[in-house]
């Protein structure tokens, strides 16, 4: 797996959209109607997802708790309560399922929850993919590749940034082994700690 994207928590989605644009990034909303996120794509490597709140309603949270998925709700709550800035990563494979990854989670006896997702982006592309959420909040969540690649080709932002060169991500020492087995991306630098510490760009 590779690093799919790095998540950035904002207290105001519109304000951060403008702020990143002023920094020279090309920013777009994630969907046409009632977007809950904004995205900064690069032609290669991880992209940036900016979130104001978790992408599920209170009703869905209640349903998840009723079906025994309270740990997933706690993950989403942690997203909403974290301070503004980079805080989490997502790992991505190049298939449409998690067959290989599930074997690794079973090997380490770590529970998880798999679901599907779909959105129509501003270019009217219908994007579908699957998500795997580990029960352990300190293990990043996973996704399959998009049904259509939304990344621009041979693109450089106006600030000359071409890609994310490195992401420093902290977790408990006991989870580093599973992450090393899941992910072989040189972009990702793991350490004992909590969440995203640094994001470095390449020009």
Buried (B, 14 or more C-beta within 10 A) or exposed (E): BBBBBBBBBBEEBEEBBEBBBEEEBBBBBBBEEEBBBBBBBBEBBBBBBBBBBBBBEEEBBEEBBEEEBEBBBBBBEBBEEBEEEBBBBBBBBEEEEBEEBBEBBEEBEBEBBBEEEEBEBEEEEEBEBBBBBBBBBBBBBBBBBBEEEBEEEEEBBEEEBBBBBBBBBBBEEEBBEBBEBBBEBEBBBBEEBEBBEEBEBEE
